């Protein structure tokens, strides 16, 4: 069953920042990045369980999942699946301090 994908404001800002960074040197690549983000969101809507589980803290009750963006493998989409939706929490580059960022995003 297809679930709607909702993006938290932080995830939207992440996408704006990443596409802007990529676009500084290659505007076409920034557009390609956003196209691949959209296709990944479509895949998550169709199969939310496809992503792996990201372990931040085993005591945390919220299970956060992740999936890389095809062709842009160092960019990771972090999301939570609910009964009715897929909620994109953040979109981060692998070089970022992911656990710290996610911990504050899920607080």
C-alpha positions in Angstrom: 0.0 0.0 0.0 1.4 3.4 -1.0 1.9 5.8 1.8 2.2 9.6 1.4 5.7 11.0 2.1 5.8 14.0 4.3 8.9 16.1 4.7 9.7 17.8 8.0 10.9 21.5 7.6 14.4 20.4 8.5 14.5 17.9 5.7 13.3 20.6 3.2 16.1 22.9 4.4 18.6 20.1 4.1 17.5 19.6 0.4 17.8 23.3 -0.3 21.3 23.4 1.2 22.5 20.3 -0.6 21.1 21.2 -4.0 22.5 24.7 -3.6 26.0 23.4 -2.7 26.0 21.0 -5.7 24.6 23.7 -7.9 27.5 26.1 -7.2 29.7 24.0 -9.4 27.2 22.2 -11.6 23.6 23.4 -11.9 22.6 20.4 -14.0 23.9 18.0 -11.3 21.8 19.9 -8.7 18.7 19.4 -10.8 19.7 15.7 -11.3 20.1 15.4 -7.5 16.6 16.7 -6.9 15.2 14.3 -9.5 16.8 11.4 -7.8 15.5 12.6 -4.4 12.0 12.6 -5.8 12.4 9.1 -7.3 13.7 7.9 -3.9 10.7 9.4 -2.1 8.5 7.6 -4.6 10.2 4.3 -3.8 9.8 4.9 -0.1 6.1 5.7 -0.6 5.7 2.3 -2.3 8.0 0.3 0.0 8.8 2.1 3.2 10.5 -0.9 4.8 13.1 -1.0 2.0 15.6 1.2 4.0 17.9 0.0 6.7 17.5 0.7 10.4 19.9 3.4 11.7 20.9 2.8 15.3 21.3 6.0 17.3 20.5 4.7 20.8 19.1 1.3 21.4 16.9 2.7 24.2 15.1 5.0 21.8 11.6 3.9 21.0 11.4 5.5 17.6 12.8 3.4 14.8 14.5 5.6 12.2 15.3 4.1 8.9 17.6 5.4 6.2 18.2 5.0 2.5 20.8 6.5 0.2 19.9 8.5 -2.9 20.7 6.6 -6.1 23.6 8.1 -8.0 24.3 10.4 -4.9 25.1 7.6 -2.5 26.7 9.9 0.1 23.4 11.6 0.7 21.2 9.8 3.1 17.4 10.1 3.6 16.4 9.4 7.2 12.7 8.7 7.8 10.1 7.2 10.2 7.3 5.0 9.0 4.0 5.4 10.7 0.7 3.5 10.1 -0.3 6.0 7.4 2.7 7.9 6.3 6.4 8.0 5.6 7.9 11.0 7.4 11.2 12.3 6.2 13.1 13.6 9.2 16.4 14.7 7.6 18.5 14.4 4.4 22.1 14.4 5.4 25.5 14.0 3.8 27.5 11.0 5.1 30.3 13.4 6.3 28.0 15.1 8.7 27.7 14.2 12.4 24.6 12.1 11.7 23.9 10.7 15.2 24.1 14.1 16.9 21.9 15.7 14.2 19.4 12.9 14.4 19.3 12.9 18.2 18.4 16.5 18.2 15.8 16.1 15.4 14.0 13.3 17.2 14.0 15.0 20.7 
